[in-house]
């Protein structure tokens, strides 16, 4: 992995509205550069990651790890543009209403289907994780209500125009309601609730030491060529 790719994956910079759209930098998943299938990739991080729970603590090392397991509705291209993630498209219906179409055929690591209900649950949970030293509520402050139109369509209601809604959503990892409802941060750290849709799935976590991930080959948001079969940080 090139150092600049890892830095880009870990970046948690704020956003500014560009003349052609949302142009802020936001964290992006680090991509292995072409290892052969069946190989392992080891990555050293400059800071300690403290949790597997994607909503517990907004810190760069935690983002770097979580983004391999938990995908966002919206991602960042290397040039900073907003690009589809678990949402294939989104558009404003009014100054205070946005519609998102969700990607069909996406599977969680346990084989469950990704639907609009998981987005609703994620937005509820990420606002208020018990004992969080610095959570993700700020990224969802503009979302007053999530309206489910059908299993693959949602509408986000905002009390006032929210031009930074898109950049903010690049920080919020989507989790499964089915396994996450009632789950604690400890359940995510143990792997019991660490069920995402990302290119890697949970394989092990030793606090203060390492996290181990295994390749997830089921349906997800992006093509994943050249991935290592296991990834350790």
C-alpha positions in Angstrom: 0.0 0.0 0.0 1.3 3.5 -0.9 1.7 5.8 2.1 -0.4 8.5 0.4 -3.3 6.0 0.0 -3.2 5.2 3.7 -3.2 8.9 4.6 -6.1 9.5 2.3 -8.0 6.7 3.9 -7.4 8.1 7.3 -8.1 11.7 6.6 -10.9 13.2 8.6 -10.9 16.7 7.3 -13.8 19.1 7.3 -15.7 20.1 4.2 -16.3 23.2 2.1 -18.8 23.6 -0.7 -17.1 23.7 -4.1 -18.5 25.5 -7.0 -19.2 22.2 -8.8 -20.5 20.3 -5.8 -19.3 19.1 -2.4 -15.6 19.3 -2.6 -14.3 18.5 0.9 -11.8 15.8 1.7 -13.1 12.8 3.8 -11.7 9.5 4.8 -11.6 6.8 2.1 -10.9 3.1 2.5 -7.2 2.0 2.0 -6.8 -0.3 -1.0 -4.2 -3.0 -1.2 -2.1 -2.6 -4.4 -2.6 -5.9 -6.2 -1.6 -8.8 -3.9 -2.3 -12.2 -5.3 -5.4 -14.0 -4.1 -4.7 -16.0 -0.9 -2.0 -13.6 0.4 -2.0 -11.6 3.6 -1.4 -7.9 4.0 0.0 -6.3 7.1 -0.5 -2.6 7.8 1.1 -0.6 10.5 -0.7 2.4 11.8 0.8 5.5 13.4 -1.9 5.8 16.0 -3.8 3.3 18.2 -7.3 2.3 17.2 -9.5 1.9 20.2 -12.7 0.2 19.0 -14.4 -1.8 16.2 -17.6 0.0 16.9 -17.9 2.4 13.9 -20.0 5.0 15.9 -18.2 5.0 19.2 -15.3 7.4 18.8 -14.6 9.8 15.9 -10.8 9.3 15.5 -8.6 8.8 12.5 -7.2 5.4 13.4 -10.7 4.1 14.2 -12.0 5.4 10.8 -9.1 3.7 9.0 -10.0 0.3 10.4 -13.8 0.7 10.3 -13.9 1.7 6.7 -12.7 -1.7 5.6 -15.8 -3.3 7.3 -18.6 -0.7 7.3 -19.5 1.1 4.1 -21.1 4.6 3.7 -24.0 5.8 1.7 -21.6 8.2 -0.1 -17.9 7.7 -0.8 -15.0 10.0 -1.9 -13.0 9.7 -5.1 -9.3 10.3 -4.9 -9.9 13.8 -6.3 -12.4 14.6 -3.5 -15.6 14.2 -5.5 -18.6 12.5 -3.9 -19.3 9.2 -5.5 -21.8 6.4 -4.9 -21.4 4.0 -2.1 -24.3 2.1 -0.7 -26.4 4.8 -2.3 -26.3 4.6 -6.1 -27.8 8.1 -6.5 -29.2 11.0 -4.6 -31.0 14.3 -5.4 -32.8 17.1 -3.7 -36.5 17.2 -4.0 -36.7 20.5 -2.3 -34.5 22.8 -0.2 -35.1 20.5 2.8 -35.7 17.1 1.3 -33.3 14.7 -0.3 -34.0 11.3 -1.9 -31.5 8.4 -1.9 -31.7 5.3 -4.0 -29.9 2.4 -2.3 -27.8 -0.2 -4.1 -29.6 -3.5 -4.7 -28.2 -6.9 -4.0 -25.8 -5.8 -1.2 -25.2 -8.5 1.5 -23.9 -8.0 5.0 -21.1 -10.2 6.2 -23.5 -12.7 7.7 -25.5 -13.0 4.5 -28.4 -10.7 5.5 -29.8 -8.2 2.9 -28.9 -4.5 3.2 -32.1 -2.4 3.1 -33.4 1.1 4.0 -34.2 -0.1 7.5 -30.5 -0.5 8.2 -30.0 3.1 7.3 -32.7 4.2 9.7 -31.2 2.1 12.5 -27.7 3.4 11.8 -28.8 7.0 11.9 -30.6 6.4 15.2 -27.7 4.6 16.7 -24.8 6.8 15.6 -26.4 9.9 17.3 -26.1 8.4 20.8 -23.7 5.6 21.6 -23.4 5.1 25.4 -20.2 6.4 26.9 -18.8 7.7 23.6 -15.9 10.1 24.2 -16.6 11.7 20.8 -19.3 10.4 18.6 -20.9 11.0 15.2 -24.0 13.0 16.1 -22.6 16.1 14.6 -22.5 14.5 11.1 -26.2 13.7 11.4 -27.3 17.0 13.0 -29.0 18.2 9.8 -31.1 15.0 9.5 -34.5 15.7 11.2 -36.2 12.6 9.9 -35.6 9.5 7.7 -38.5 8.5 5.6 -38.6 5.0 4.1 -40.3 5.0 0.7 -39.5 1.3 -0.1 -36.7 -1.1 0.8 -34.2 0.6 -1.5 -35.4 4.3 -1.3 -35.2 6.7 1.6 -35.8 10.5 2.0 -33.9 12.6 4.4 -35.8 15.6 5.8 -33.8 18.6 7.1 -35.2 21.5 9.1 -33.2 24.0 6.9 -31.2 23.7 3.7 -28.1 21.5 4.4 -25.5 21.9 1.6 -23.0 19.8 3.7 -25.2 16.8 4.1 -23.4 14.8 1.4 -19.9 15.3 2.9 -21.1 14.5 6.3 -22.6 11.2 5.3 -19.2 10.0 4.1 -18.3 9.6 7.8 -21.2 7.4 8.9 -20.7 3.6 8.5 -23.8 1.6 7.9 -24.5 -1.3 10.3 -27.1 -4.0 10.4 -30.2 -3.5 12.5 -30.7 -7.2 12.8 -27.5 -7.8 14.7 -27.0 -4.2 16.0 -30.2 -3.6 17.8 -29.5 -3.9 21.5 -25.8 -4.5 20.9 -23.2 -2.6 22.9 -19.7 -1.3 21.9 -18.3 -4.4 23.6 -20.4 -6.6 21.2 -18.8 -4.9 18.2 -15.3 -5.2 19.7 -15.9 -9.0 20.3 -17.1 -9.4 16.7 -20.6 -10.4 17.7 -22.1 -7.3 16.2 -19.3 -6.3 13.8 -21.4 -7.1 10.7 -21.0 -4.7 7.8 -21.0 -4.8 4.0 -17.4 -3.7 3.4 -14.7 -5.5 1.4 -13.4 -7.1 4.6 -15.1 -8.8 7.6 -14.1 -9.1 11.2 -11.7 -11.9 12.1 -10.2 -10.8 15.4 -9.3 -7.8 17.6 -6.8 -7.4 20.4 -7.2 -4.0 22.0 -4.0 -2.0 21.9 -2.4 -4.5 19.6 -4.0 -5.6 16.4 -7.2 -6.2 14.3 -7.5 -9.0 11.8 -9.8 -8.9 8.8 -10.8 -11.5 6.2 -11.9 -10.9 2.7 -15.7 -10.5 2.1 -16.7 -11.8 -1.3 -20.5 -11.4 -1.2 -22.3 -8.5 -2.9 -21.2 -5.0 -1.8 -21.0 -1.5 -2.9 -17.9 -1.5 -5.0 -15.8 -3.7 -7.2 -12.9 -5.1 -5.2 -10.1 -6.4 -7.5 -6.7 -7.3 -6.1 -7.7 -7.6 -2.4 -5.7 -9.6 0.1 -7.4 -12.6 1.6 -6.5 -11.4 5.1 -5.6 -7.9 6.4 -4.0 -7.2 9.7 -3.5 -3.8 11.3 
